[in-house]
Amino acid sequence: MDSPQDPNIHHSEKSSVTSASKTETRQIRQQRKWFEVTLASIGDGVITADEDGKVTMLNPIAESLTGWQNADATGQPLEKVFHIVNEDTRAEVENPALRAIKEGVIFGLANHTLLITKDGKEISIDDSGAPIKSGGEMLGAVLVFRDITARRRAEQARALLASIVDSSEDAIISKSLAGIITSWNNSAERMFGYTPEEAIGKSITIVIPAELREEETMILSRLRQGERIEHFETIRLTKSGKRINISLTVSPVRNKLGEIIGASARLLASERAARERAEAASRAKDEFVAMISHEIRSPLNAILGWSQMLRQGALDKTATTNALESIERNARAQAQLVSDLLDVSRVITGKLRINARPVDIMDSLESALESVHPAAEAKQIILDVQTEPYATVVTGDADRLQQVLWNLLSNAVKFTPRQGRVSVKITRIDSYLEVAVSDSGIGIPQEFLPFIFDRFSQADTTSTRKHAGLGLGLAIARHIIELHGGTITAESAGEGKGSTFRITLPVRAIHQQAADSQQPSVSIDAIANEIMLNGLRVMVVDDETETRELLNVMLSSHGAEVLVTSSGTEALAQIDEWQPAIIVSDIGMPVMDGYMFIKRVRELDSDQGNVPAIALTAYARADDRLRALAAGFQMHVPKPVEASELVMVIASLAKRF
């Protein structure tokens, strides 16, 4: 039989347990107090959340940054209290703490993240989220973040300053007190020929002639004393060894303590160099005038010569066909030349516009290939096309993109010898579409590559050059591609080694069905040939006899009744009696121009005051179009005009289709 338990022993054990429990409670309270004091003392915001992503605690810094009080935030979804977006795109950013809960590892935020506070303010932050685990069990996560607004402003200020330096027309170079180059802007590259990669880290003496190196010793000595050197006229060397006259201004660079740590140099071409540039510009202008005279006269010679042969009736049927084809081809060349000059004018004045809409780049490419195929076939050049099967839709202007592709392809065919190869490759690179046009042609000289996209630039501008053109196409192409948010670059290993032009364009994110749903295109000429203007009275007003005769034949062949008049005065005298359904009028006419004429028409009391009118004119700028419409014309059609285009415009106004 067991002996009875001593009550004193039982009481002692109970007291020991109670004492241990109290000690443990005090330790927990002390640890919690230390934890709260620590969180309150650190300079970063801290938010904790449970395994469901609900907020359990904010420290004072987190309260200050988010605008939420701890009591109000507790129990709220973490993404509501800690609302973050991308600084550039404004897209929602995944919360790193929630991701840490999901994947069980530490995550940090990407750069350029904004915290949207409770009252809508925006704060630049960086942060990280870490999971909270106990014995392998996920308990929640802790989010630590800090305000980096000041740092971001400093970064943006530095980026802005760097952008200003890079875009400066002056060569700007910085160097250490040992004369080692530490920065090199774009103008310095243009002036000396060295890329930043080639120049940075090298001694500044790479651009100083050997006999003038003592100048650098003198300059560095004065810089160390805090002096500034202004407008120092001297000579420097380019990468190719050419000596150039410059005006040099050098300023000391100081750190936060005021200590001189380097120098910033601004280099300007001296007056002598400026005179040389002015003389070069004058020569370029003379060369351009001579070139444009040649480009205009050559097609005119063919047109005039074949026209005289046709008038004499000395050609057989085959020769007549060839003559007509030559006249049409050279007339189109003239129209393209005028179009390029107008486009350059729009580029210079900032008035070149695009009509943006979803465009399948394959459609533009196929149209461009169709245009150059005869020339390639004549030279037995192989056209190799590799296309991307998906995602070739971009947002842009189909006609302008076709213009760019035609320019690149026609240049490739033009500068590639017989039996050569021209290849086109379309590839998808991330969110961009790349179109590469390569050829096995004459290549591009390395010294000309930096200027390949400049207006009126050609590698050969002499009278003995083999290839025609004004040097405008690539300049226009670059501007068009930049308007589409893309880039265009040129590569060549040198003369005789071919060239590659690369276009990148942002891909449009749309469903494939949208691209597939487009109806097959029908030739405009085919549509126009079906249109008849039987019985439609068209009054033509133009002071040029040849134009009146051409329009008369053009419109009569489609069944229209045509009355030709040589001036606005003559047209006004006959308008009420003849009662035209449509007026086609020139703008540039003596005594009464087209603007004055249409104004007088609109002032008529009879029904003829409302007759639809088309301005058919050589004034083809956007401003001219707006002026014509404001004057009272319904349509503006630039010369030269295709018969099919004019017939369709007239039929549209007359509601004939």
C-alpha positions as CSV (number, residue, x, y, z in Angstrom):
1,M,0.0,0.0,0.0
2,D,1.4,3.4,-1.1
3,S,2.2,5.9,1.6
4,P,0.2,9.1,1.5
5,Q,1.8,12.0,-0.4
6,D,3.3,14.8,1.6
7,P,1.1,18.0,1.0
8,N,4.2,20.2,1.5
9,I,5.9,18.5,-1.5
10,H,2.8,19.1,-3.7
11,H,2.7,22.8,-2.7
12,S,6.4,23.2,-3.4
13,E,6.1,21.8,-7.0
14,K,3.1,24.0,-7.7
15,S,5.1,27.1,-6.5
16,S,8.0,26.1,-8.8
17,V,5.8,25.9,-11.9
18,T,4.1,29.2,-11.1
19,S,7.5,30.9,-10.6
20,A,8.8,29.4,-13.9
21,S,5.7,30.6,-15.7
22,K,6.0,34.1,-14.4
23,T,9.7,34.2,-15.4
24,E,8.8,33.0,-18.9
25,T,6.0,35.6,-19.2
26,R,8.4,38.4,-18.0
27,Q,10.9,37.2,-20.7
28,I,8.3,37.2,-23.4
29,R,7.1,40.7,-22.4
30,Q,10.7,41.9,-22.3
31,Q,11.4,40.4,-25.7
32,R,8.3,42.0,-27.1
33,K,9.2,45.3,-25.6
34,W,12.7,45.0,-27.1
35,F,11.2,44.1,-30.4
36,E,8.8,47.1,-30.4
37,V,11.6,49.5,-29.3
38,T,13.8,48.1,-32.0
39,L,11.1,48.5,-34.7
40,A,10.3,52.0,-33.5
41,S,14.0,53.0,-33.4
42,I,15.2,51.8,-36.9
43,G,15.0,54.3,-39.7
44,D,13.2,52.1,-42.2
45,G,9.5,51.4,-42.4
46,V,8.5,47.9,-41.3
47,I,5.1,46.2,-41.9
48,T,4.3,42.6,-40.8
49,A,1.6,40.5,-42.3
50,D,0.1,37.1,-41.5
51,E,0.0,34.1,-43.8
52,D,-3.2,35.4,-45.5
53,G,-1.5,38.7,-46.4
54,K,-3.4,40.8,-43.7
55,V,-1.5,43.5,-41.9
56,T,-0.6,42.8,-38.3
57,M,1.7,45.7,-37.4
58,L,3.2,49.0,-38.7
59,N,6.1,50.7,-37.1
60,P,6.1,54.5,-36.7
61,I,8.2,55.0,-39.9
62,A,5.8,52.9,-41.9
63,E,2.9,54.9,-40.4
64,S,4.6,58.1,-41.5
65,L,5.4,56.9,-45.0
66,T,2.1,55.1,-45.9
67,G,-0.2,57.6,-44.1
68,W,-1.9,54.7,-42.3
69,Q,-2.1,54.4,-38.5
70,N,-1.3,51.0,-37.0
71,A,-4.7,50.6,-35.5
72,D,-6.5,51.4,-38.8
73,A,-4.1,49.2,-40.9
74,T,-4.3,46.1,-38.7
75,G,-6.4,43.5,-40.5
76,Q,-6.4,45.3,-43.8
77,P,-5.0,43.6,-47.0
78,L,-1.3,44.4,-47.3
79,E,-1.7,45.6,-50.9
80,K,-4.2,48.2,-49.8
81,V,-1.9,49.6,-47.1
82,F,1.2,49.2,-49.1
83,H,0.1,50.2,-52.7
84,I,3.0,50.3,-55.1
85,V,3.3,51.1,-58.9
86,N,6.0,51.4,-61.5
87,E,7.3,54.9,-61.8
88,D,7.5,54.9,-65.6
89,T,4.5,52.7,-66.7
90,R,2.2,53.3,-63.7
91,A,1.4,49.6,-63.7
92,E,0.7,47.8,-60.5
93,V,3.8,46.2,-58.9
94,E,3.6,42.8,-57.2
95,N,4.1,43.2,-53.4
96,P,7.4,41.5,-52.4
97,A,6.0,40.5,-49.0
98,L,3.1,38.6,-50.6
99,R,5.5,37.0,-53.0
100,A,7.7,36.0,-50.1
101,I,4.7,34.3,-48.4
102,K,3.9,32.5,-51.7
103,E,7.4,31.3,-52.5
104,G,9.1,31.3,-49.1
105,V,12.2,33.3,-50.1
106,I,13.3,36.9,-49.8
107,F,12.3,39.3,-52.6
108,G,13.4,42.9,-53.4
109,L,11.6,45.5,-55.4
110,A,12.7,46.5,-58.9
111,N,14.1,50.0,-59.4
112,H,11.8,53.0,-60.0
113,T,8.9,51.9,-57.7
114,L,6.5,54.4,-56.2
115,L,4.5,54.0,-53.0
116,I,1.0,55.6,-53.2
117,T,0.2,56.9,-49.8
118,K,-3.3,56.8,-48.2
119,D,-3.8,60.5,-49.2
120,G,-2.6,59.9,-52.8
121,K,1.0,61.2,-52.5
122,E,3.8,59.4,-54.4
123,I,7.1,58.4,-52.7
124,S,10.0,56.7,-54.4
125,I,11.0,53.7,-52.4
126,D,13.0,50.5,-52.4
127,D,12.2,47.6,-50.2
128,S,12.4,43.8,-49.6
129,G,10.0,41.2,-48.3
130,A,11.1,38.2,-46.2
131,P,9.0,35.2,-45.0
132,I,8.4,34.6,-41.3
133,K,8.7,30.9,-40.5
134,S,8.7,28.8,-37.3
135,G,9.8,25.2,-37.6
136,G,9.0,25.1,-41.3
137,E,5.5,26.6,-40.8
138,M,4.8,29.8,-42.7
139,L,3.5,32.4,-40.3
140,G,3.6,35.5,-42.5
141,A,6.1,38.0,-43.8
142,V,7.9,41.2,-42.9
143,L,8.3,44.1,-45.3
144,V,11.1,46.6,-44.8
145,F,11.2,49.7,-47.0
146,R,12.7,53.2,-47.1
147,D,12.1,56.6,-48.7
148,I,14.6,57.2,-51.5
149,T,12.9,60.3,-53.0
150,A,16.1,62.4,-52.5
151,R,18.2,59.7,-54.1
152,R,15.9,59.4,-57.1
153,R,15.9,63.2,-57.5
154,A,19.7,63.2,-57.4
155,E,19.8,60.3,-60.0
156,Q,17.3,62.1,-62.2
157,A,19.3,65.3,-61.9
158,R,22.5,63.4,-62.8
159,A,20.7,61.7,-65.7
160,L,19.4,65.1,-67.0
161,L,22.9,66.6,-66.7
162,A,24.4,63.7,-68.6
163,S,21.7,64.0,-71.2
164,I,22.4,67.7,-71.6
165,V,26.1,67.0,-71.9
166,D,25.5,64.2,-74.5
167,S,23.2,66.3,-76.6
168,S,25.4,69.4,-76.5
169,E,26.7,70.6,-79.9
170,D,30.0,71.3,-78.2
171,A,32.6,68.7,-77.4
172,I,32.7,68.2,-73.6
173,I,35.3,66.1,-72.0
174,S,36.2,65.5,-68.3
175,K,39.5,64.3,-67.0
176,S,41.3,63.6,-63.8
177,L,44.2,65.7,-62.5
178,A,46.5,63.0,-64.0
179,G,45.1,63.8,-67.4
180,I,43.0,60.6,-67.8
181,I,39.8,61.0,-69.7
182,T,36.7,60.2,-67.5
183,S,33.8,61.2,-69.8
184,W,33.4,61.8,-73.5
185,N,30.2,63.1,-75.1
186,N,28.7,62.6,-78.6
187,S,30.1,65.8,-80.0
188,A,33.6,64.8,-78.8
189,E,33.2,61.6,-80.7
190,R,32.1,63.5,-83.8
191,M,35.0,66.0,-83.5
192,F,37.8,63.5,-82.8
193,G,36.5,60.2,-84.2
194,Y,37.1,58.2,-81.0
195,T,34.1,56.5,-79.4
196,P,33.6,56.8,-75.6
197,E,34.8,53.2,-75.2
198,E,38.0,54.1,-77.0
199,A,38.7,57.3,-75.2
200,I,37.6,56.9,-71.6
201,G,40.5,55.6,-69.5
202,K,43.1,56.9,-71.9
203,S,45.3,59.9,-71.5
204,I,44.1,63.2,-72.9
205,T,47.3,63.3,-74.9
206,I,45.7,61.0,-77.5
207,V,44.3,64.2,-79.0
208,I,47.3,66.4,-78.4
209,P,50.1,66.7,-81.0
210,A,53.5,65.6,-79.7
211,E,55.0,69.1,-80.0
212,L,52.1,70.6,-77.9
213,R,52.1,68.2,-75.0
214,E,53.7,70.9,-72.7
215,E,50.3,72.7,-73.0
216,E,48.7,69.9,-71.0
217,T,51.3,70.2,-68.3
218,M,50.6,74.0,-68.1
219,I,46.8,73.4,-68.1
220,L,46.9,70.8,-65.3
221,S,49.2,73.1,-63.2
222,R,46.8,76.0,-63.4
223,L,43.8,73.7,-62.7
224,R,45.4,72.5,-59.5
225,Q,45.6,76.1,-58.4
226,G,41.9,76.5,-59.0
227,E,42.3,78.6,-62.2
228,R,40.0,78.4,-65.2
229,I,41.4,78.5,-68.7
230,E,39.1,80.3,-71.2
231,H,39.1,80.4,-75.0
232,F,42.6,79.0,-75.4
233,E,43.3,78.7,-79.2
234,T,45.3,75.6,-80.0
235,I,45.5,72.5,-82.3
236,R,44.3,69.0,-81.6
237,L,44.5,65.7,-83.4
238,T,41.6,63.5,-84.6
239,K,41.7,59.7,-84.6
240,S,42.6,59.8,-88.3
241,G,45.6,62.1,-87.6
242,K,43.9,65.2,-89.0
243,R,44.9,68.4,-87.2
244,I,42.0,70.7,-86.3
245,N,41.9,74.2,-84.9
246,I,39.9,74.6,-81.6
247,S,39.1,77.0,-78.9
248,L,39.5,75.3,-75.5
249,T,37.8,76.3,-72.2
250,V,38.8,74.2,-69.1
251,S,37.2,74.5,-65.6
252,P,38.3,72.7,-62.4
253,V,35.9,70.1,-60.9
254,R,35.5,70.0,-57.1
255,N,34.1,67.4,-54.7
256,K,31.8,68.1,-51.8
257,L,34.7,69.2,-49.7
258,G,35.8,71.8,-52.2
259,E,38.8,69.8,-53.3
260,I,39.8,69.9,-56.9
261,I,39.6,66.4,-58.3
262,G,39.6,66.9,-62.0
263,A,38.6,69.1,-64.9
264,S,35.8,69.7,-67.5
265,A,36.9,70.8,-70.9
266,R,34.7,72.4,-73.6
267,L,36.1,72.4,-77.1
268,L,34.8,74.6,-79.8
269,A,36.0,74.7,-83.4
270,S,37.9,78.0,-83.8
271,E,37.0,80.7,-86.2
272,R,39.3,79.2,-88.8
273,A,37.6,75.9,-88.5
274,A,34.2,77.7,-88.6
275,R,35.3,79.4,-91.8
276,E,36.3,76.0,-93.2
277,R,32.9,74.6,-92.3
278,A,31.1,77.6,-93.9
279,E,33.2,77.0,-97.1
280,A,32.4,73.3,-97.0
281,A,28.7,74.1,-96.6
282,S,28.9,76.5,-99.5
283,R,30.6,73.8,-101.6
284,A,27.9,71.3,-100.5
285,K,25.2,73.7,-101.5
286,D,26.8,74.1,-105.0
287,E,27.2,70.4,-105.3
288,F,23.5,69.9,-104.3
289,V,22.3,72.5,-106.8
290,A,24.3,70.8,-109.5
291,M,23.1,67.4,-108.4
292,I,19.4,68.4,-108.4
293,S,19.8,70.1,-111.7
294,H,21.2,66.8,-113.1
295,E,18.4,64.7,-111.4
296,I,15.7,67.0,-112.9
297,R,17.2,67.3,-116.4
298,S,17.9,63.6,-116.9
299,P,14.3,62.4,-116.8
300,L,13.2,65.5,-118.7
301,N,15.7,64.6,-121.5
302,A,14.1,61.1,-121.8
303,I,10.6,62.5,-121.7
304,L,11.3,65.2,-124.3
305,G,13.3,63.0,-126.6
306,W,10.7,60.2,-126.7
307,S,7.8,62.7,-127.1
308,Q,9.5,64.2,-130.2
309,M,10.0,60.7,-131.7
310,L,6.4,59.8,-131.1
311,R,5.3,63.1,-132.7
312,Q,7.3,62.3,-135.8
313,G,5.7,58.9,-136.1
314,A,9.0,57.3,-136.7
315,L,8.6,54.4,-134.2
316,D,7.2,50.9,-134.8
317,K,4.8,49.3,-132.3
318,T,7.5,47.8,-130.1
319,A,9.5,51.1,-130.0
320,T,6.3,53.0,-129.3
321,T,5.6,50.8,-126.3
322,N,9.1,51.3,-125.0
323,A,8.8,55.0,-125.5
324,L,5.6,55.2,-123.5
325,E,7.1,53.1,-120.7
326,S,10.2,55.3,-120.6
327,I,8.0,58.5,-120.4
328,E,5.9,57.1,-117.6
329,R,9.0,55.8,-115.7
330,N,10.8,59.1,-115.9
331,A,7.7,61.1,-115.0
332,R,7.3,59.0,-111.9
333,A,10.9,59.6,-111.1
334,Q,10.2,63.3,-111.3
335,A,7.2,63.0,-109.0
336,Q,9.3,61.0,-106.5
337,L,12.0,63.7,-106.5
338,V,9.4,66.4,-105.8
339,S,7.8,64.2,-103.1
340,D,11.2,63.7,-101.4
341,L,11.9,67.4,-101.5
342,L,8.5,68.1,-99.9
343,D,9.0,65.5,-97.3
344,V,12.4,67.0,-96.3
345,S,10.7,70.4,-96.0
346,R,8.1,68.8,-93.7
347,V,10.9,67.1,-91.7
348,I,12.8,70.4,-91.3
349,T,9.6,72.3,-90.2
350,G,8.4,69.4,-88.0
351,K,5.2,69.0,-90.1
352,L,5.7,65.4,-91.2
353,R,2.8,63.4,-89.7
354,I,1.8,59.7,-89.7
355,N,-1.7,58.2,-89.7
356,A,-1.3,55.6,-87.0
357,R,-3.4,52.5,-87.1
358,P,-2.7,48.7,-86.8
359,V,-0.5,47.7,-89.7
360,D,0.8,44.3,-90.7
361,I,4.4,45.0,-91.6
362,M,4.2,42.0,-94.1
363,D,1.7,43.9,-96.2
364,S,4.0,46.9,-96.5
365,L,7.0,44.7,-97.2
366,E,5.2,42.8,-100.0
367,S,4.2,46.1,-101.7
368,A,7.8,47.3,-101.5
369,L,9.1,44.0,-102.8
370,E,6.6,44.1,-105.7
371,S,7.9,47.6,-106.7
372,V,11.6,46.6,-106.7
373,H,11.2,43.1,-108.2
374,P,11.5,44.3,-111.9
375,A,14.8,46.1,-111.2
376,A,16.2,43.1,-109.2
377,E,15.1,40.7,-112.0
378,A,16.9,42.9,-114.6
379,K,20.1,42.6,-112.7
380,Q,19.6,38.9,-111.8
381,I,19.7,39.8,-108.1
382,I,18.3,37.1,-105.7
383,L,15.7,38.5,-103.3
384,D,15.7,36.3,-100.2
385,V,12.9,37.0,-97.6
386,Q,12.7,35.4,-94.2
387,T,9.7,36.4,-92.2
388,E,8.3,36.0,-88.7
389,P,5.2,33.9,-88.7
390,Y,3.5,35.7,-85.8
391,A,3.2,39.1,-84.3
392,T,4.1,41.3,-87.3
393,V,1.5,43.9,-86.5
394,V,2.7,47.3,-85.4
395,T,1.0,50.6,-84.9
396,G,1.9,53.0,-87.7
397,D,1.3,54.5,-91.1
398,A,1.2,51.7,-93.7
399,D,2.1,54.1,-96.6
400,R,5.0,55.6,-94.7
401,L,6.3,52.3,-93.6
402,Q,6.1,51.0,-97.2
403,Q,8.0,54.2,-98.3
404,V,10.8,53.3,-95.9
405,L,11.0,49.7,-96.9
406,W,10.9,50.6,-100.6
407,N,13.8,53.1,-100.1
408,L,15.9,50.5,-98.3
409,L,15.2,47.8,-100.9
410,S,15.6,50.0,-103.9
411,N,19.0,51.2,-102.5
412,A,20.0,47.6,-101.9
413,V,19.2,46.7,-105.5
414,K,20.7,49.9,-106.9
415,F,24.1,49.4,-105.1
416,T,24.3,45.6,-105.6
417,P,26.1,44.3,-108.7
418,R,24.6,41.8,-111.2
419,Q,23.9,38.3,-109.8
420,G,24.2,39.6,-106.2
421,R,21.9,39.0,-103.3
422,V,19.5,41.2,-101.3
423,S,18.0,39.6,-98.2
424,V,15.2,40.7,-95.9
425,K,14.8,39.2,-92.4
426,I,12.0,40.0,-90.0
427,T,12.4,38.8,-86.4
428,R,10.7,39.3,-83.1
429,I,13.0,40.6,-80.3
430,D,11.1,40.9,-77.0
431,S,8.5,43.6,-77.6
432,Y,10.0,44.8,-80.8
433,L,10.0,43.8,-84.4
434,E,13.3,44.0,-86.3
435,V,13.5,44.3,-90.1
436,A,17.0,43.8,-91.5
437,V,17.7,44.6,-95.2
438,S,21.1,43.3,-96.2
439,D,22.9,43.3,-99.6
440,S,26.1,42.0,-101.1
441,G,26.7,45.3,-102.7
442,I,29.4,48.0,-102.8
443,G,29.3,48.6,-99.0
444,I,29.6,51.9,-97.1
445,P,33.0,53.6,-96.4
446,Q,33.6,53.6,-92.6
447,E,34.2,57.4,-92.6
448,F,30.8,58.0,-94.2
449,L,28.8,55.7,-91.9
450,P,28.2,58.4,-89.2
451,F,26.6,60.6,-91.8
452,I,24.6,58.1,-93.8
453,F,21.2,59.4,-92.4
454,D,22.1,63.1,-92.9
455,R,20.1,65.1,-95.4
456,F,21.8,65.5,-98.9
457,S,24.6,63.2,-97.8
458,Q,26.1,60.8,-100.4
459,A,29.4,59.0,-100.3
460,D,30.1,60.1,-103.9
461,T,28.9,63.6,-105.0
462,T,31.2,64.0,-107.9
463,S,30.1,64.3,-111.6
464,T,31.6,60.8,-112.2
465,R,29.3,59.0,-109.7
466,K,27.7,55.9,-110.9
467,H,24.4,56.1,-109.0
468,A,21.7,58.8,-109.2
469,G,19.8,60.3,-106.3
470,L,19.6,63.3,-104.0
471,G,20.7,61.7,-100.8
472,L,17.3,62.4,-99.1
473,G,15.7,58.9,-98.8
474,L,17.5,57.7,-95.8
475,A,17.1,61.0,-93.9
476,I,13.4,60.8,-94.5
477,A,13.3,57.1,-93.6
478,R,15.0,57.8,-90.2
479,H,12.5,60.5,-89.4
480,I,9.5,58.3,-90.3
481,I,10.8,55.4,-88.2
482,E,11.5,57.7,-85.2
483,L,7.9,59.0,-85.5
484,H,6.8,55.4,-85.1
485,G,8.8,55.1,-81.9
486,G,11.5,52.9,-83.6
487,T,15.1,53.1,-84.6
488,I,17.0,52.6,-87.8
489,T,20.8,51.9,-88.0
490,A,23.3,51.1,-90.8
491,E,26.2,48.6,-90.7
492,S,28.9,47.8,-93.2
493,A,32.3,46.1,-93.0
494,G,33.6,48.6,-95.5
495,E,33.7,49.1,-99.3
496,G,32.9,46.1,-101.3
497,K,31.6,44.2,-98.3
498,G,27.8,44.9,-98.5
499,S,25.7,46.7,-95.9
500,T,22.8,46.0,-93.5
501,F,20.1,48.4,-92.4
502,R,18.1,47.5,-89.3
503,I,14.7,48.9,-88.4
504,T,13.1,48.2,-84.9
505,L,9.5,48.9,-84.3
506,P,7.3,48.3,-81.2
507,V,5.0,45.3,-81.7
508,R,1.3,46.0,-81.3
509,A,-0.4,43.6,-78.8
510,I,-3.6,42.6,-80.6
511,H,-5.4,39.4,-81.4
512,Q,-4.3,37.6,-84.5
513,Q,-7.8,37.6,-85.8
514,A,-7.7,41.3,-86.2
515,A,-4.8,41.1,-88.6
516,D,-6.3,38.1,-90.4
517,S,-9.7,39.8,-90.8
518,Q,-8.4,42.3,-93.3
519,Q,-9.9,41.9,-96.8
520,P,-7.5,41.3,-99.7
521,S,-6.6,44.6,-101.4
522,V,-7.9,45.4,-104.9
523,S,-5.9,47.6,-107.3
524,I,-7.0,51.2,-107.5
525,D,-6.6,51.2,-111.2
526,A,-8.9,48.2,-111.5
527,I,-11.6,50.0,-109.4
528,A,-11.2,53.2,-111.4
529,N,-11.5,51.4,-114.7
530,E,-14.9,50.2,-113.7
531,I,-16.1,53.8,-112.8
532,M,-18.1,55.6,-115.5
533,L,-19.0,59.3,-115.3
534,N,-21.6,59.2,-118.0
535,G,-23.4,62.5,-118.4
536,L,-21.5,64.1,-115.4
537,R,-20.7,67.7,-116.3
538,V,-17.1,68.6,-115.1
539,M,-15.8,72.1,-115.5
540,V,-11.9,72.3,-115.7
541,V,-10.2,75.6,-114.8
542,D,-6.5,75.8,-115.6
543,D,-4.2,78.4,-117.3
544,E,-1.9,75.6,-118.8
545,T,-3.1,74.5,-122.2
546,E,-1.4,71.0,-121.9
547,T,-3.1,70.4,-118.5
548,R,-6.5,71.4,-119.9
549,E,-6.1,69.0,-122.8
550,L,-4.9,66.2,-120.6
551,L,-7.8,66.5,-118.2
552,N,-10.3,66.7,-121.0
553,V,-9.1,63.4,-122.5
554,M,-8.7,61.8,-119.1
555,L,-12.3,62.5,-118.0
556,S,-14.0,62.2,-121.4
557,S,-12.6,58.6,-121.6
558,H,-14.8,57.8,-118.5
559,G,-17.9,59.3,-120.1
560,A,-17.9,62.8,-118.5
561,E,-19.0,65.9,-120.3
562,V,-16.0,68.3,-119.9
563,L,-15.9,72.1,-120.4
564,V,-12.3,73.5,-120.2
565,T,-11.7,77.1,-119.3
566,S,-8.4,79.0,-119.1
567,S,-9.1,81.3,-116.2
568,G,-11.4,82.0,-113.3
569,T,-13.0,84.9,-115.1
570,E,-13.9,82.7,-118.1
571,A,-15.3,80.0,-115.8
572,L,-17.5,82.4,-113.9
573,A,-18.9,83.8,-117.1
574,Q,-20.1,80.3,-118.1
575,I,-20.9,78.6,-114.8
576,D,-24.6,79.5,-114.6
577,E,-25.3,78.7,-118.2
578,W,-23.4,75.4,-118.3
579,Q,-24.3,74.3,-114.8
580,P,-21.4,71.9,-114.0
581,A,-21.9,69.1,-111.4
582,I,-18.2,69.2,-110.4
583,I,-15.4,71.9,-110.7
584,V,-11.7,71.0,-111.0
585,S,-9.6,74.1,-110.6
586,D,-5.9,75.0,-110.5
587,I,-4.7,77.3,-107.7
588,G,-1.8,79.1,-109.2
589,M,-3.3,81.2,-112.1
590,P,-2.7,84.8,-113.2
591,V,-5.1,87.7,-112.3
592,M,-7.5,85.5,-110.4
593,D,-6.0,82.5,-108.6
594,G,-8.0,79.4,-107.5
595,Y,-8.7,80.8,-104.0
596,M,-10.2,84.0,-105.4
597,F,-12.2,82.0,-108.0
598,I,-13.8,79.5,-105.5
599,K,-14.6,82.4,-103.2
600,R,-16.5,84.1,-106.1
601,V,-18.3,80.8,-106.8
602,R,-19.4,80.4,-103.2
603,E,-20.8,84.0,-103.3
604,L,-23.2,83.2,-106.3
605,D,-26.9,83.4,-105.5
606,S,-27.7,80.5,-107.8
607,D,-27.5,76.8,-107.0
608,Q,-24.1,76.8,-108.6
609,G,-22.8,78.5,-105.5
610,N,-22.8,75.1,-103.8
611,V,-21.2,73.0,-106.6
612,P,-18.6,70.6,-105.3
613,A,-15.0,71.7,-106.2
614,I,-11.6,70.0,-106.3
615,A,-8.3,71.9,-106.1
616,L,-5.9,70.2,-108.5
617,T,-2.6,72.0,-107.8
618,A,1.2,71.8,-107.7
619,Y,1.0,73.5,-104.2
620,A,1.2,70.2,-102.3
621,R,2.2,71.2,-98.7
622,A,-0.1,70.4,-95.7
623,D,-0.6,74.2,-95.3
624,D,-1.7,74.4,-98.9
625,R,-4.3,71.7,-98.4
626,L,-5.7,73.4,-95.3
627,R,-5.9,76.7,-97.2
628,A,-7.7,75.2,-100.1
629,L,-10.3,73.5,-97.9
630,A,-10.8,76.7,-95.9
631,A,-11.3,78.7,-99.2
632,G,-14.2,76.5,-100.2
633,F,-12.9,73.5,-102.0
634,Q,-14.1,70.0,-100.9
635,M,-11.0,68.2,-102.0
636,H,-7.3,69.0,-102.5
637,V,-5.4,66.8,-105.0
638,P,-1.7,67.5,-105.6
639,K,-0.1,67.4,-109.1
640,P,1.0,65.2,-110.8
641,V,-2.2,63.2,-110.5
642,E,-2.9,59.7,-111.7
643,A,-6.0,59.4,-113.9
644,S,-7.4,56.6,-111.6
645,E,-7.0,58.8,-108.6
646,L,-8.8,61.9,-110.1
647,V,-11.6,59.7,-111.5
648,M,-12.2,58.2,-108.0
649,V,-12.2,61.6,-106.3
650,I,-14.7,63.0,-108.8
651,A,-16.9,59.9,-108.5
652,S,-16.8,60.1,-104.8
653,L,-17.9,63.8,-104.8
654,A,-20.6,63.0,-107.3
655,K,-21.7,59.9,-105.3
656,R,-21.2,57.7,-108.4
657,F,-19.9,54.7,-106.3
